[in-house]
């Protein structure tokens, strides 16, 4: 009636996994599901055969995308991929000097870890600083979201001590350095934090568990244990 074709909006939330993105797109009505049934490898080959990695995780920008009704779902993937590459390249060009990333893909991995560790705007750059400082000291990152990602379908909402001890490529309690791939689709704020960590010397952080979403940061293990006692154990 208004002379415009019907449009379909697909919304991908920051911090989602690529598998979740695929489910959302596969279930979106009124578009052509050309890629439904394709493997991730087939999808990546169609979109970007020269991508930073053949693993799609993290390489698509989470946002709302509008396409004409009846258009191919491939259009959403292509737009989200191209958007992420622009955002990542911009962050890489503006990054601080001396960061422990060999290439933009490693910074993308870092951004995904930051994305999953905190959604609090004031904490992102300090979380990035903790991970940067640990990498510089060859200290394990020990980030639970990475462990959860490595557990796959075995994760049931809780991490047990045995899970922290069970080695996977994503277990940052048993392995040094960054995870082999991103663990989620990071948003712009996480990308910016990865490129511009704070100048703090923090090595630890723990959730305050007070409903604010903020974390308590510490320089030493002694300080961190005291924070755990106060905020987690409530002693």
C-alpha positions as CSV (number, residue, x, y, z in Angstrom):
1,X,0.0,0.0,0.0
2,X,2.8,2.4,0.7
3,X,4.8,1.4,-2.4
4,X,7.5,-0.3,-0.5
5,X,8.2,-4.1,-0.5
6,X,7.5,-5.9,2.6
7,X,10.6,-6.2,4.8
8,X,11.9,-8.8,7.2
9,X,14.0,-7.8,10.2
10,X,16.4,-10.4,11.7
11,X,17.9,-9.5,15.1
12,X,21.1,-11.0,16.4
13,X,21.9,-10.2,20.0
14,X,25.4,-9.4,21.1
15,X,27.1,-12.3,22.8
16,X,25.1,-14.9,20.9
17,X,26.8,-17.9,19.5
18,X,26.9,-18.4,15.7
19,X,24.8,-21.6,16.2
20,X,22.1,-19.4,17.7
21,X,22.4,-17.0,14.8
22,X,21.8,-19.8,12.4
23,X,18.7,-21.0,14.3
24,X,17.3,-17.5,14.3
25,X,17.8,-17.1,10.5
26,X,16.6,-20.6,9.7
27,X,13.3,-19.8,11.6
28,X,12.8,-16.3,10.2
29,X,9.6,-16.2,8.1
30,X,9.1,-14.8,4.7
31,X,12.6,-15.2,3.4
32,X,14.2,-17.8,1.1
33,X,16.1,-20.3,3.3
34,X,18.8,-21.0,0.8
35,X,21.5,-22.0,3.4
36,X,19.3,-24.2,5.6
37,X,20.9,-27.5,5.7
38,X,24.3,-26.2,4.7
39,X,27.3,-27.0,6.9
40,X,29.1,-24.1,8.5
41,X,32.0,-24.8,6.2
42,X,29.8,-24.6,3.1
43,X,28.3,-21.3,4.4
44,X,31.7,-19.8,5.0
45,X,32.9,-20.9,1.6
46,X,30.0,-19.2,-0.1
47,X,30.4,-16.0,1.9
48,X,34.1,-15.5,2.4
49,X,36.5,-18.2,1.1
50,X,39.4,-16.0,2.2
51,X,38.0,-15.4,5.7
52,X,40.3,-15.0,8.7
53,X,39.3,-18.5,9.7
54,X,37.1,-21.2,8.3
55,X,35.3,-21.3,11.7
56,X,32.4,-18.9,11.5
57,X,32.2,-18.2,15.3
58,X,32.7,-14.5,16.1
59,X,32.9,-13.4,12.4
60,X,29.4,-12.0,12.1
61,X,28.4,-8.7,13.6
62,X,25.4,-8.9,16.0
63,X,22.8,-6.3,15.0
64,X,19.3,-6.0,13.5
65,X,19.3,-6.6,9.7
66,X,16.4,-5.7,7.4
67,X,16.0,-7.4,4.0
68,X,13.2,-7.5,1.5
69,X,10.7,-10.3,2.0
70,X,11.5,-13.2,-0.3
71,X,15.2,-12.4,-0.3
72,X,17.8,-15.1,0.4
73,X,19.0,-15.6,3.9
74,X,22.5,-15.5,2.4
75,X,22.0,-11.8,2.2
76,X,21.8,-11.5,6.0
77,X,25.0,-13.6,6.5
78,X,26.9,-11.6,3.9
79,X,25.9,-8.2,5.4
80,X,26.6,-9.4,9.0
81,X,30.0,-10.7,7.9
82,X,31.0,-7.6,6.0
83,X,29.9,-5.4,8.9
84,X,32.1,-7.4,11.3
85,X,35.1,-7.1,9.1
86,X,34.7,-3.3,8.9
87,X,34.2,-3.0,12.7
88,X,37.1,-5.3,13.4
89,X,39.4,-3.5,10.9
90,X,38.5,-0.1,12.3
91,X,39.3,-1.3,15.9
92,X,42.5,-2.9,14.7
93,X,43.7,0.3,13.1
94,X,42.9,2.3,16.2
95,X,44.3,-0.2,18.7
96,X,46.9,0.7,21.4
97,X,50.5,-0.1,20.7
98,X,52.0,-3.1,22.5
99,X,48.9,-5.3,22.7
100,X,49.6,-9.0,22.6
101,X,47.7,-9.8,19.4
102,X,49.5,-11.1,16.3
103,X,46.6,-10.2,14.0
104,X,43.0,-8.9,13.9
105,X,41.6,-12.4,14.4
106,X,43.3,-12.7,17.8
107,X,41.8,-9.4,18.8
108,X,38.4,-10.7,17.7
109,X,38.9,-13.7,20.0
110,X,39.7,-11.3,22.9
111,X,36.6,-9.3,22.1
112,X,34.5,-12.4,22.4
113,X,35.9,-13.2,25.8
114,X,35.2,-9.7,27.0
115,X,31.7,-9.8,25.6
116,X,30.9,-13.0,27.6
117,X,32.6,-11.8,30.8
118,X,30.8,-8.6,31.3
119,X,28.0,-6.5,29.8
120,X,28.8,-3.5,32.1
121,X,30.1,-0.6,30.2
122,X,32.4,0.6,33.0
123,X,34.0,-2.8,33.4
124,X,34.8,-3.8,29.8
125,X,38.2,-2.0,29.5
126,X,39.3,-3.3,32.9
127,X,38.4,-6.9,31.9
128,X,40.4,-6.4,28.7
129,X,43.3,-5.1,30.8
130,X,43.2,-8.2,33.1
131,X,43.4,-10.5,30.0
132,X,46.1,-8.3,28.4
133,X,48.1,-8.3,31.7
134,X,47.8,-12.1,32.0
135,X,48.9,-12.8,28.5
136,X,51.9,-10.5,29.0
137,X,52.9,-12.6,32.0
138,X,52.2,-15.9,30.4
139,X,49.5,-16.5,33.0
140,X,46.4,-18.6,32.2
141,X,43.3,-16.5,31.4
142,X,41.0,-18.7,33.5
143,X,37.8,-17.4,32.1
144,X,34.7,-19.5,32.7
145,X,32.8,-18.6,29.5
146,X,35.5,-20.2,27.5
147,X,35.3,-23.4,29.5
148,X,31.5,-23.4,29.0
149,X,32.0,-23.0,25.2
150,X,34.4,-25.9,25.2
151,X,31.9,-28.1,27.1
152,X,29.4,-27.8,24.3
153,X,26.1,-29.6,24.9
154,X,27.5,-31.1,28.2
155,X,27.0,-27.8,29.9
156,X,23.9,-27.8,32.0
157,X,24.1,-24.5,33.7
158,X,26.8,-25.3,36.2
159,X,30.6,-25.6,36.1
160,X,32.0,-28.2,38.4
161,X,35.6,-28.6,39.5
162,X,35.9,-31.6,37.2
163,X,34.9,-29.4,34.3
164,X,37.7,-26.9,35.1
165,X,40.2,-29.8,35.2
166,X,39.0,-31.5,32.0
167,X,41.2,-30.4,29.2
168,X,39.7,-29.0,26.0
169,X,41.1,-26.5,23.5
170,X,38.9,-23.9,25.2
171,X,39.8,-24.7,28.8
172,X,41.7,-21.6,29.8
173,X,42.4,-23.2,33.2
174,X,44.4,-25.9,31.6
175,X,45.9,-24.1,28.6
176,X,47.8,-20.9,28.1
177,X,47.0,-18.1,25.7
178,X,43.8,-17.2,23.8
179,X,41.2,-19.8,22.8
180,X,41.6,-21.1,19.2
181,X,38.5,-19.3,18.0
182,X,36.1,-16.7,19.3
183,X,33.4,-18.0,21.7
184,X,30.6,-15.7,20.7
185,X,29.6,-12.8,18.4
186,X,31.1,-9.7,20.1
187,X,29.5,-6.3,19.7
188,X,31.2,-2.9,19.0
189,X,31.8,-2.1,22.7
190,X,33.7,-5.4,23.2
191,X,35.7,-4.8,20.1
192,X,36.7,-1.3,21.3
193,X,37.6,-2.6,24.7
194,X,39.9,-5.3,23.2
195,X,41.6,-2.6,21.1
196,X,41.8,0.0,24.0
197,X,42.2,-1.8,27.4
198,X,42.5,0.4,30.4
199,X,46.0,1.1,31.8
200,X,45.2,-0.7,35.0
201,X,47.5,-3.5,36.4
202,X,44.6,-5.7,37.6
203,X,45.1,-9.4,37.3
204,X,41.8,-10.7,38.8
205,X,38.1,-9.9,38.9
206,X,35.0,-11.4,40.3
207,X,31.3,-10.5,40.0
208,X,29.9,-8.5,42.9
209,X,26.7,-10.4,42.7
210,X,24.7,-7.4,43.8
211,X,22.4,-7.0,40.8
212,X,24.5,-4.2,39.2
213,X,26.5,-6.5,36.8
214,X,29.7,-4.9,38.0
215,X,32.9,-6.8,38.9
216,X,35.4,-6.3,41.7
217,X,38.9,-6.0,40.3
218,X,42.1,-6.9,42.2
219,X,45.9,-6.6,41.8
220,X,46.9,-9.6,43.9
221,X,45.6,-13.0,44.7
222,X,45.2,-12.0,48.3
223,X,43.0,-9.1,47.3
224,X,41.0,-11.4,45.0
225,X,40.5,-14.1,47.6
226,X,39.1,-11.4,49.9
227,X,36.8,-10.2,47.2
228,X,35.6,-13.8,46.6
229,X,34.9,-14.2,50.3
230,X,33.0,-10.9,50.4
231,X,30.9,-11.1,47.2
232,X,30.6,-14.8,46.5
233,X,30.8,-16.5,49.8
234,X,29.2,-13.6,51.6
235,X,31.5,-13.9,54.6
